[in-house]
Amino acid sequence: MMTSLFDQFMSPTLLGVPLVALAFVLPWLLFPSPAPRWLNNRLLTLQGWLINRFTSQLFTPINMGGHKWALILTSLMIFLISLNMLGLLPYTFTPTTQLSLNMGLAVPLWLATVLIGLRNQPTAALGHLLPEGTPAPLIPVLIIIETISLFIRPLALGVRLTANLTAGHLLMQLIATAAFVLLPLMPTIALLTTIVLLLLTVLEVAVAMIQAYVFVLLMSLYLQENV
């Protein structure tokens, strides 16, 4: 039972060829590309409005030096939301349930923010490791603690996204299995279980969007500290 329960998180293959690359490319094909016309249709207008609102909200507290990251973080937000939402469809694979993928997104971006801080303002970047007014006996201990907390940031980003999506998918599969088993035995309980499953699906749609937003928001906060 446990093996079949976790089979949904295995990378799909076709004739021995991993299909993860297809899962990466497909979300970008679903978004409409801007037309050369003066007036766009409603879908393009809504898409542009949402992207502009998100970008302005995300980069308002960041100074002009960090606005160069607008394209990267906005694209990452759209990419994560697309992968998370498509993973809720039946018979689909969610790449963001893989810790290796999430760490591959989190570590390079986090490392880039740290290197930018060390290059532009090395004193302030290193000053985060030691709070002002620290007693002399606590200085070595606090430096070690702050260094560990700094290096844990990308791990927390990747694990948070992986754990939330994995837990949601497992819970949906368990409740769906329970509803299927209870249907011939107790139809009333099976109906109530199905209603719970529908409500959980709505919740998972919200979680898919919120977790993508939290991932990008925390990355922007790390950027704000270093620019």
N, C-alpha and C positions, 0 to 999 in steps of 0.2 A: 504494500500500500504506500509506504513512504517513498519507495523508488518511483512509482508512477506519479506520486504527488509532486515530486520535484523534476519530473521529466520536462515540464513546460519551460524550465529555465535553461535547458540544454540548447546549445547553439544548433540551429537546424542545418542540415546538409542535404544536398541533392547530388547523387552519384559521387559522393565523397568530397564535393566542393562546398565549403561553408557559404551559407547564404546571408551572413551578417552584412556583407557589403551591400546587398540588395535592400536590407532593412535600413541602411544608412541613406541610400540614394532615394528610395521611394518617397519619404516625406517631402523632399524638395520638389518633387514632380507634382505634388498636389496643390502647391500654392500658385495662384495665377501670377503671371509676369506682367509688369506694367506695359500698357499699349502706347504707341506713339501718338495717340489722339489727345486733343486738348481736354476732353471730358472722359472720365473713366466710368465704368459701371459701378453698381452699388457695392459689389464684393470687394473690388479694388479700393474703393473709397473707404470702406470699413476697415480693411486691412491696413491701409496707410494711416488712418486715424488711430488705431490701436497701437501701432508701432511708434508713432510720434508721441502718444501719451505715455507709453512705457518708457521711452528713451528720455523724455523730459523729466519724468518723475525720478528715474534712476540717477540721472547725472546732474540734477539741480544742486545737491550739496557738494559736488565735486568741482574743484577748480578747473580752469581751462586746460591745464596739462593732461588731465585725465579724460578729456572728451575725445581723445584719439581712440579710446577703447570702445566708443559707442557702437561701431559696426560689429566688433567681435562679440561683445556681451549681448547685444540685441539679437544677432544671428544665433548665438548659443541658446538664448531663451526660446526662440521660435523652434529651434532644432529639438530641444529637450521636451517642450510641450508636444510637439508632433510625435516623437517617439513614444512618450508616455500615453498619449491618447490613442494612438494606433495599436498599442499593446493591449488595450482593453477590448478590442474586437476579438471575436472567436477565431481560433486557429491562427493566431498571429504570435509573433515572437517580440518580446520587449527587450531590446539591447541594454536599456538602462537598469535592468535587474542584475547585470553583470558588474561586479565590483571592479574588475580590470578596466572596463570601459570608463566608469565614473572616475576612477583614479587617474586614468589617462587624460581625462578632461581637467581634473582638478589640479593635479601636480604641476603641469607646465604653466597654467595661468597663475597659480599661487606663486610659483618660483619667479615668474616674470615680474609680479608686483614687488616681491622682496628685492630683486635685483635693481628694479627701478628706484626703490627707496634708498638702497645702498649707493647708487650712482648719483642721484640728485641731492639727497640730504643724508649723508652717512651718519652725522651726529644724532639727528633726530631718530633715524631708524634704529641705531644701536641704543638710543636712550629708552626705547620701549622695553628693553630687557631689564632695566633697573629703575623702578619708580623713585621719584624725587623724595628726599628725606628719609631714605631707608637707613636704619642703624647699621653700623659697620659690621657687627657679627653676622647679620642676616644677608649681607651682600652676596657671598658665594652661593648660598642656598637659593635666593631669589633669582639670580642669573640662570641657574640650572632649571628652575621651575618655569621661568618665562621662555627659555629656549625650547624646552619640551613642549610647552603650550603653542609656541610658534610652529613647530614642526608637526604638531597634531592637527593643525587646521585643514590641510588637504585631505587627511585621513577622515576627519569628521565630515567634510563635504561629501566624499564618496560613499562613506558608510551610511550617512543619513538618507541619501537618495536611494541607495540600494535596499536598505532595510525597509523603508516605507513602502516602496513599490512591491517588494517581495512579500511582505506581510499582507498587503491588500490582495494580491493575486492568490496567495494561499488561502486566505479567508473566503474569498469568492468561490474558489474551487471546492472547499470543504462544505460550504452552505449549499452549493449547487448539487453536490453529490448527495447530501442529506435529503434535499427536496426530491431528487430522483428516486432514492431508495424508499422514502416514506410515501410516495404517491400511490402505490397499490395497497399499502397497509393502512395508512391514515391520511386520506385525501385532505381533510380539513387542516391538519398540521402541515401537510405538504404545501397547501395554499398559503398558509401564514409564513412558511419558510421561504416561499417564492417571493412574497411581498418584501420580506427582510432582504432577500437577495437583490431585488430591484432598488431598494433604498441604499444598500451598500454599494451598488454600482454607481448611483448618483454621487455618493460620497467619494468613491474612487476617482471619478472624473474631477472632482474638486481637488483631491489630493494630488492627482497628476499635474494639474496646473500650478498648485501652490508649491509643490516641491521643486518644480522647475524655476519658479520665481524666487524661492528661497535660495537656491543654488547660485543664481546670478546676483541676487541682492547681497549675499555674503561676500561674493567675489568683488563686488563694487565697494563694499566696506573695507576690504583688505587693500584695494587700490587707493581708496581715500586716505588711508593711513600713510601711504608711501609717495604721494604726489603733492 
